[in-house]
Amino acid sequence: MRRGDSGQAPDRIEVHSSLYRALLEHAPGLRPTAVSKGALVAASHLIEGLVAEADAPTVLLSGFQHLGHWAAERDRYLRLSEDSDVIAVFAGEEPPPEWQTDHVGVRLAVGNPLEQEWFVLAMGPSLAITLCGLDGAAHRRTPEGGEPLPEAEADRVFDVVWSFDPDVAQAAADVVVAAIQRDAPERADDVRARVDRARPTPTVTEVAAFADQATAGLLERLEHLHRRERAADRRASGAKTEFLSRMSHELRTPLNAILGFAQLLEGSELPPEDADGVAQISRAGRHLLTLVDELLDISRIESGALPVDPTPVPVEVLAADAVALAAPGARDRGIAIDVDIPDGLTVRTDRRHAVQVLLNLLANAVKYDRPDGTVTLTARRDGGYVRIDVRDTGPGIAASDLTEIFAPFTRLRSAPAGTEGTGLGLTVSRTLAEALGGRLDVASTLGAGSTFTLVLPAADRGDVAG
């Protein structure tokens, strides 16, 4: 790994004499594929299972970055080795001394090129499979002007080569044996002898049969996992929706009572100190009611239970509805709202939900704009869509925050002190925009304001009911 002089995280990875590179040099026509860590683990376990079930002599060379899970991996390979030749090649963090090597494992020195790889080689007279992976640096997300973001273990992406060609498997085995010869020479002769005994000499028909078996098994296993995940997601989503629906009803009843009595008190003659307390009760109650409504909206959208009735609606009607609702808050802060909507611009959408999104955007623009600033609402046709922009003259949003602001309960660090909100408005707005067949975009420049753009399907003016 190449590191900067400061010892910071590597800006790139250079691997010499690696299994991955050796395979591509041996067979330039091999096509690497980017897969997730989960898919790679499922494939490697399937191959290990094929080796364990094979009738003919086979050998499995399996390497992995253990990341501290020495005991679990060692025990798994010990179970596999009861019926098969298995050589586990460990690389990564230093294990406890008693786990350096055993009859199933070979320890590679830290810094070995193979340390960066995940590989599984299965070889035998009727079986020749090669699977190897190298961390896919090209697939890692890199923020503008920053270091690559650390990936969660389950989300890591690998470039993978998977081949049933005996020559390719042999070339990969030679690279692994060479690494063993260099770092654990006392094991090299034993490993090479096992590999030679299992040198594959299958016919094309046998290779094709095992390829079909492995591929079918992998697809079946992955599909089974996907079915379980989808079923679990549906159950969780259904339970969440039911819970939130019931809780919404249970919370609304006392909340409405609290707000009703607060309104009665606000309309009566009260000492100043009591009037302030009643105002606090009313404000907190409305805030909690908004939070309940937004949580329920998110749940309904995710479960597909949100009713959406798209009809042709003039954009000027949506803008008028949203501006009328946002105007009182804008007046309180001295914010001007300018509207510039071309005549005849029409979208196909659910009017109530579209107004809800625009109101959220206008309310946020008013909330985060500088005092006496200006919020501008404009729209234009863009192919088969209409882009409705809500632009403010506030402090803007840092580039590092743009991907985070749509996450639930996220509040901007630049928010003025005392700014109220649930942290769900933009989350609801984006999910609603997608449910309406559109999307929600954002662009911002620090010190120059932000622009949120609601994109909705366009409709012909003549479709609007008279």
N, C-alpha and C positions, 0 to 999 in steps of 0.2 A: 504494500500500500504506500502510495506516495503522500507524505505529509509536508505541510509548509514548515518553514524554519521555526515558526512560533509553536509548533507542536499541536496546532489546531486539527480539527477533523479533516480527513483527506478530501481534496477537491476532485480526485479521480482515483480509480483503482487500476493498477497494472499487475497482471498475473502472467508469469512466465512459465512455460512448460506445463500449463494447466491442462486438466482433462478436457475441459470445454474446447480450448484452443486446439489441442491435439486432434480431437475428433473432426473439427472443421478443416484442419489442414489435411487430415487423412481422406476426408470425403467432402470436398468443397460444396457438393450439391445438397448436403444436409440443410434442412430449413429449421432454424431455431424458432421456438414459439414462446411467447411471454405468458406465463401462468402464475397464479397466486400460490402462496405457500400451502394453502389448504389442498388445492388440486395436486400439487407436487407430492405432498405427504400421502394422499389417497393413492396416487399412482405407484409410489414406491412400496407401500404396504401391499398392494395387489401383486406386484412383481415378487416380493418376498413370499407371498402366499403361493404363487406359481412354483417357485423353487422348492418350497416345502412339500408340495404335492407331486413333484416330478418323479417318475419312476427311474429314469436314467440318472447317472452321476451328474450332478450339477454343482456349481460353486457360485456363491453370492459374495461379492465385494461391495460393502455398503459403507459409505462415508457420510458423516453428518457433523454439523456444528452444534455441539450439545448444549451450549449456553448454560452450563451448570447442572443439566439433568443427567448426570453420569449414571447414577444407580438405575434409574428407570430404563435408559437405553441399553445399558449393559445386560440387565436381566431379560429384556426383550430379545436381544441377540442370542443370549444363552439358551432361551427356549427354542428359538429357530434352529440352533446348531445341533439340537438333539438328533435330528434326522437328516441334516444337510451340512455340506461344507459352507460355513459362513465365516467370513473375515470382516469384522467391523473395524473401520478405520476412523479413529476419533481425532478430531481437531478442534481447536478453539481454546477456551479458558483452561487453565491448569486444573486437573482433577486432583482429588486427594491421592497421596502417594501410593496407597494400597490398590488404587484402580489404574495405575499407569498402563499395565498390560495384563492380560490373562490369556487363557487358551483361545478365547474368541476375539480378542481385541488387539489392535495395533495402534500405538500412540504415535502420532506425527508431531514433530517439534513445532512450537508456535512460530509462525512466520513462513511455514511451508506454503507454497502456492495453492495446494489442495485445501488449505484451511478456509479459503473463501468459497468453497464449493459444497454442494449437496450432490451426491452421486450414488446410484445403485446400478451395479453391473451383475447381470445374471447370465451364466454361460453353461452350456451343456451340449451333449450330442444331438439333442432334439430341441434345444432352446438357446437362443442368443438374443438377449435384450440389453440395451444400453439406455440408461436414463441419467442425465447429468444436468446440473443447473449452476449458473453463475449469477450472482446478484445483478439484476438488470438496472444498472445506473441510469440508463436512458429513460426508464419508466418512473424514476423517483421525482416527486414534485419538488421543485425548487422555487421558493418565493423570490420575487424580484430583488436583486441585490443582496441575497442572503445565502446561507448554507442550506443544503438539502434538508428537508424536514425528516425527522426520524420516523420510520415506519413501524407501526405495531407489528409484532411478530406474525400474527395471522394475516396481515395485509401486505407482507413483503412480496415483491414480484421477482420472479426468476426468468432468465432466458434458458430454455430447456431444449435439449436434443434427445430424441427418443428414437432408437433405431433397432431393427431386428436383424441387421446385417452382421454375420459372424465376424467378418474382417474388421468392422467398426468396433465391435465389442472387444476383439483381441487388441486393437490399437489402444483402446481406453484402458484395458487391463495392464498393458505394458507401461503406461504412464503411472498407474497406481503402484505397480510393483517397483518401478524405479524410485518412487518417493519412499517406499518402505525400505528399499535397499539403502537409501541415503540416511534415513532417520531411525530405522529400527532394523539394522542389518541382521540381527540374530533371528528375525522372523522371515527374512526375504526368501531363503531357500524353500522353507515350508510352504509359503504362499505361492511361489512360482510353481512348485510341484503340483499343488492342488489345481492351479489354473491349467497347467499342461494336461493333467488327467481329464479335465473337463473341456478341453479345447473343442469347440463346437464344429461339427461337420454335417450339419443337417442338409436335407434336400430342400429345394424351393417350396415343395408342397408342405413339408413339416414347418418351415418358417412361417408360411402363410397361415397354417392352421393355428400356430401359437400366437401369431399376430392378431388373428380374429378373436381368439379366446381372450387375450389380454385386453384388446380394445373393447370387446363386448362387456367384459367384466368391469372395466373401468367406467364405461358409460353407465352400466347398470348401477354400480356403486354410487357414482356421482348423482344420478337421477334419484336414487333412493334417498340420498342425503338431502337433495333439493326438495323432494316431496315432504320429508319430515320437517325441513325448515319452513316450507310454505304452510304446512298444516299448523306448526307451532305459531307462526306469524298470524295466521287467521284466528287461532284460538286466543292469542294474546290481544290482538286487535279487537276481537269481539268482546272479550272480557273488559278491556279498557273502555270501549265505547259504552257498554252497559253500566260499568261503574260510574263513569263520568256523567252519563245521562241521569242515573239515580241521584248521584251526589248533587248534580245541578239542580234537580227538583228540590232536594232536601235543603240545599243552601239558599235557594231563591226565596223560599217561604219566610224564614226568619229575616233574611236580608231585606225583603220588601217591607216587612213590618218595621224594621229599624229605620229604613229610608222614609217610610210613610210618617212615622212619628217625628223623625228629624225635620221633615218638611213642615209639619204642624208647628213644631217649636220655632222654626225659622220665621214663621209668619206671625209669631206672637211677640209681645214686648218683653225683652229679656235684658238683664244687666249685661254690659259689654263682655265681662269675663265669661258669663254663661253662653252668650251668643257665639263667642269664639269656639267654645267647646262643642256646641251643636254643629257649627260649620265643619269642625274636624271630624265629627261622627259621620256627617253627610258625605264628606269627601272620601273618607276611608271606605264607607259602604259602597259608593259608586265605583271606586277602584276595585274592590273585591268582586262586585257584580260583573265588571268588565273582564276580569281575569277568568271567572267561571265561564262566561260566554265564549271567550277566545279559546280556552282549553277544549270546550265542547265542539267548537268549529273545527279545530285541528283534528280531533278524534273522528268527527263525521267525515271529513275529507279523506283521511287515511283509510277509513273503512268503506268508502264509496257510498256512504249513506247520506251525503249532503245533496239535497234536491237542487238540480240546476236546470233552468228552463231558458235556453238561449233563444232570443228573438232579436230582430233588427232594432237597434236603438241609436238615435242621433248622439254623437259624442257631446254636442252642446247641452243635451239634456242631462247626461251623466255629470258633466262638469258643473252645471247649475245646481244639481242636487247636492253634490259634494261640497261645493263652495259655500252654499247656504248653511250647511252644518258646521263648517270650519270657521266661518266668519266671526262668531263671537270670541273664540280664542285668539284669533288674529287681532281683533280690535283691542283686546286686553293687553297685548304685547306691542301694539303699534305697528303690526306687520301689514303691509299692503299685499293683496292678492290680485294679480293681473291675469286675465284670461284672454287667450287669442286662439279661437277655434275656427277653422275655415267652414264656410257654409257647405252643407251637403255631405259632411263626413259622418259615416255611419258604421257601426260595428255590430256583429252578431254575438250577443252575450246575454247573461242573466243580469238584468238591470240592478237588482238589489245587491248582488254580490260585487258587481263591478263598482258600484257607488261605494261599497264598504272598503274596497281596496283603495280607491282614489281618496276617500276620506282619511284612511290611515296614512297615506303618503302626504296629504296636505297637513294633517295634524302634526306629523313628525317634522315637516319642513318648518311649520310655525314654531314648534317647540324648540328646535335646534338652531333656528336662524338668529342672527344678532338683533338686538332691539332696533326697531324702526327699519328693519330690512324689508326685502321684497320677495314674495313667492310668485313664480310665474308658471301658469298652466297652459301648455300649448299642445297641439296635435298635428300629425301629418300622415298621409297615406304612404305606405312602403310595401309595394307589391300587393300581396293578398292580405296584408295586415295593416293595422293602424297603430302608430306609436304615440302614446300620450305621455308627455314629459311633465314632471313636477320638479321645478328648479328653484333652489333657495340661494341666498347670499350669505350663508353661514360660514363657519370655520372650516368646513370640509371634513373628509374622512381619510385617515391614513390608509395607504395601499395595503398594509398588513391587516387592517381591520375589515376590509371589504368582503372577505370570504367568511367572516365571523358574524356579521351583523344579522344574518338571517337565521342564526341558531337560536333556539328558544331561550328566553330569559337573559339574552345578551343586552347589555347596556353600553353605550359608547363612553369611552373615557373622557371625551370632549364635551359630554353633556353638562349644561349649566347646573350649578348647585341647586338642589331642591327640585329638579325636573322629575315629574311624576311619569309613571308608565309601568306596564306589566312586563315589558321585554318580550312580548309575544306578537306585537303588531306586525312586524315585518315577516315573521314566520307564517302567520295567518295569511298575510297579503300574498306571499310567494306561492303558498299552496293553493290559495283561491285562484290566482292567475293561471296556474297550471290546470286546475279543474275546469276553468273557463276556456281551455284550448289555447292559452297564450303563455306568457312568461313575464317575469319582472327582472329588469336589468338595473344596474347602478353604475354611475361614473362620478368620480369626485376628484377635486384638486384642493389640497390643503391651502387654506386662506382665500379660496375663491368660490366655495360653495359646492353643493352636490346636486346631481340630477338623477331621479328615479324614473324609470320608463316602464309603463305598463303597455305591453304589446298584446293586442286582441285581434281576432279574425275580422276582416273587413266585410261589410255587407253593402248591397246596393241601396241607394236612397229610396228607390221605388218599392222596396220590400217593406218599408215602414208602414204599419197600419195607420189609416187616416183617423 
